[in-house]
Amino acid sequence: MVIWLLLLAFGGCENLAKDDLISNNLPLKASPKQLEVDQILIPAGKFSMGDAKNEKDPWIRMSQPVRQVTINSFYMDIHEVTVGQFKQFIDDCHYRPDLVRVNGWNFERFWHCVARYSPEDNHPMVFVSWSDANNYAKWLGKRLPTESEWEYAARGGLVGNRYTWGDLIDQDQANCRGKSLRDQWHRTSPVGSFPANGFGLYDMGGNVWEWCSDWFHDTNSQRRSANMPSNQSSNQQKRRVLRGGFWNDTQDSGLRVAIRLSVNPSIHQNFFTLGSIGFRCVSDVE
């Protein structure tokens, strides 16, 4: 079931913590505007989290051992957050992304670089730090998904499959490998350009990596409970979790539904990932 959320941003910036507002020189109130966001209900359930494949692959090792996880129902954005949606956030809150606030970029440079990877408003937003993504979610009264929620949703009801659509790479299922596949996009593609998974979610494999709320832990067994993110940083240099792969995954490893990547959440320290990271939001069921 798809729900359309008409989110009136009366004081929407007040959803952000005061420290976030101060650090970004944001006003404490936003002018009222509407933002149409489509979400879908992800049903509660239990699933096997991780990859059980017996292969010598460091990517797989980080998703093991497999464990049984129970997930509460929640709503998830059908699409990755788009450039157009993030522009509205910046306009409404006078928000300064980390690359502007911390790195000293001006907005002309920022949007020029975004456009190199996501040239239209219907492409996924890129060049966002974990804090940028988290602040956007707060603005809408939402949050980033936990790692467990993300994998459960990405599987779309499939059991034991490697990708969101099955076990074999299919060039018609995801935006990956750059220009080497049949799609017409050199980098990101408009959200929803490829088939949805079993839950009706688009681009859960490929297009852009997606931020999760969790701190990264080296193995599956170290992670916290299913419905709550890990709120304590590990010894992995305080890195956050990314899921889903991106438009230039050439070896297909990143597209696997259980595969986990970790990066420093301050994206201004990770220039090699700038054009490959985006996000989507979730909402709790009241």
N, C-alpha and C positions, 0 to 999 in steps of 0.2 A: 504494500500500500504506500503510495507516494503522498507526502504531505507538502503543501506549499506554505512556507512560513513568510508572512508579511511582517517584517521586523521593523517596527517604528523606532527610530533611533532617537527618541526623546531622551536627552541626557545619555546617549549611548556610550559616550566616552567615560561616563562615570562607572561603567562596568570594569574599567581598567583600574588597577591599584594606583593610589595617589603617587607612589614612587615612580611608576611607569609614566604617569602624566608629567611629573616634574622633569624626569630625565629626558623626555622628548619635547618639553615646552608645549604640552598639549593644553587646550582649554578644558576646564572642568565640565563644560556642557557643550553638546553638539546641536546644530540646527536639525530639526526633524526632517528626516528623509526616509523613504521606503527602500528596502532591498529585498528582492524576491529570491528566495533560496529554496531549492528542492532537496528534500531529504526523504529517506526511506526507512521504514522500521526494520531493524535487524532483530529477528526473534531470539529469545533466550535459548540456550542449548549447551551441549557439552561436545568437545571435539579433542582430537589428538593434536597437540601443538608441537611443531618441530618437524624435522625431516628424518625419516627412518631409513633412507637409502644408505646402503653400506658402500660408500665410495670414498676414496682418498681425496677429499676436497676440503680445504680449510673453511670455505663458506658453510658447508654442511655441518662441520664440527661445531660451529657456533650456534647451530639450531638444535643441537642434541644435548641431553637425551630427550626423546619424545615424552611428553607428559599429558595427562588428562586434565583439561581445563573446563570449568563451568563459567559461562558468560551470561550476565543479565541482559535483558533486551535494552536496546538503545536506538537512537536515530543517527543515521550517518548521511553526510552530503553525498548525493549521487555522483557529483563531479568534483574534480579538484578545483580549488578556489582559482578563479580566473583573474587575469590582468585587470579587466574592467571592474570586478568586485573589489579588488585591493585598491584600485584608484579611488573608489568611493570612500573607502576607509581613510585613506590619506587625506582626501578633500574634507571629509566631515570632521576629522579629529586634528587636522593639521599635523598628521603623524610624520615623523622623520624615521625612515628605516635605518637600521644599524649602519649600513654603508654610507649613509648621509651623516648621521649623528656621530658615529665613532670614527669612520674612515675619512670624513671630510669631503666626500663626494658632493657635488651639487646635483640638483634634481635632473638637470639636462643630461648629465653623464649617466645617472642612474637609469633613467627611462630609455636612453639610447642603448645601454647594455641589455636591459630587459628585452627590448625590441629585437635584438640580434637573435635571441633564442625563442621568444614568444612575441611575434610581430603584430598580433591582433588582440583585441579585448577578450575574445573567446578562447584564447590559449591559456594554459595554466600559468599562474604567477610564479616567477623564479626570482633569484637574487634575494631571497628572504632568509633571515636567521631564524633560529628556533624562537627567540623572543618576539620577532616580528609576527610569526605565525600565531604564537600564543596570545599576543595582544589583539590581533584581529579576531581570534575566537572569543576572547573576553568581551570585545566590543559588541558582539552579537549575542552575548549571554550563552555562549557555547564553550567548547573546550577541544583540545586535541585528543585523538583516540589513544587509549593505552595500546601497547604492543600486542597484547592478547586480543583485544577487540579488533585491531586492524587485521591480524591474521585470520581470525574467525570470519570476519566479514569478507575478506579477500577470497577465502575458499568457497564462499557462496553455496554452501551445502554439500560440496564435493568431499569425498572421504579418501585420503591417501594420495591425491593427485599432486603432481609436481607444480603445475601452473594453475592459474585461476580458471582456465578453460579445459584442462585435461593433462595428459602426460607428454604430449609431443609439441614441439615448437611449431606454430602455425603463423605464417607471415601475415595473415589476415586478421589476427586476434589482438595485436599490440603494436604500438609504435616503439620500435627498437632497431638496433643496428644502423642507425643513421640513414644514409641514402641507399643502403644495399638491399633494402626490401622494396616492395612494390608501391608503398605509399608515396604521396607526392611531397612529403614534408622532410626538409633537410634536418630539422631539429624537432622542437615540440610540434604537436598537432593540436587542432582545436579539441577541447574536451568533448568526449562522447563520440569521437570519430570511429571508434572500434566497438565491437559488440560488448554488451554488458555481461557480467557474470550471473550466476544463479540467483543472487539477491537483487539484481537490477543495478549494480554499481559499475561505473565505467572507469577504465584506465587504472585498475588495481594492479596491473602488470604493465610496465613501460610508461612512456611519456615523461614523468618526473618521479624521482624518489620523493617519499612523503614523510614529513616529521611525525614522530609519535611523542607522547608525553614523557615516556620513560627515560631514565638514565640507563646507559648501556652497561650490561654485565656480560662477562666473557662467554658464559655457557647458559643454556636453557635452565638448568637446575638452580642457578643463582638468582633467578628472577622472582619477583614478589608475586603476590596473589593475583588472580586472573583479572578482576575488575578494577584493581587499583594500580596506578603506575608506581614504579620504584622512585621514591622521593629522596633517596640517598644516592649520591654519586659513588661510583665504584673506583677502583684503582686505574681505570682505563682513561685517565686524564680528563675526567669529568665530561664524557662524551654522551651525546644523545643518540637515540635509535632512529634510523631511517629504514623504510620498507618500500618494496615494490619495483625497484629497477627504474631505468630511464631510457630515453630515446636513442642512446648510443651504446647500449649494452650489446657487445659483440659476441660474448661467450654464453649468453643466455643465463648465466648463473644468477645474476641479480633479479631476473624475472621470476625465479622460483618463489612460490608463495611463502615458504618458511625462512627464506634467506634474510639475514639481518646485516645492516651496515651501521657503522658508528662514526660520527664526526664531532668535532668541537662545535657546540651550539652557536658560538660566535662566528657566523659565516664569513665575517670580514677577515678571519684568519684562514679561510679555506677557499682560496680563489679558484682552485681547480674544480670545485663543485658548484660554483655560482649558478651556472646555467642548467643544472640538473636537479635542483631541489625545489619542491613545492610542498603543498599540504592540502588536507581537507579537514573538516570539522565534524564533531559529533555532538549530540544533545542527549541528556538523560531523559528517560521516560518518567513523567511525573506520577 
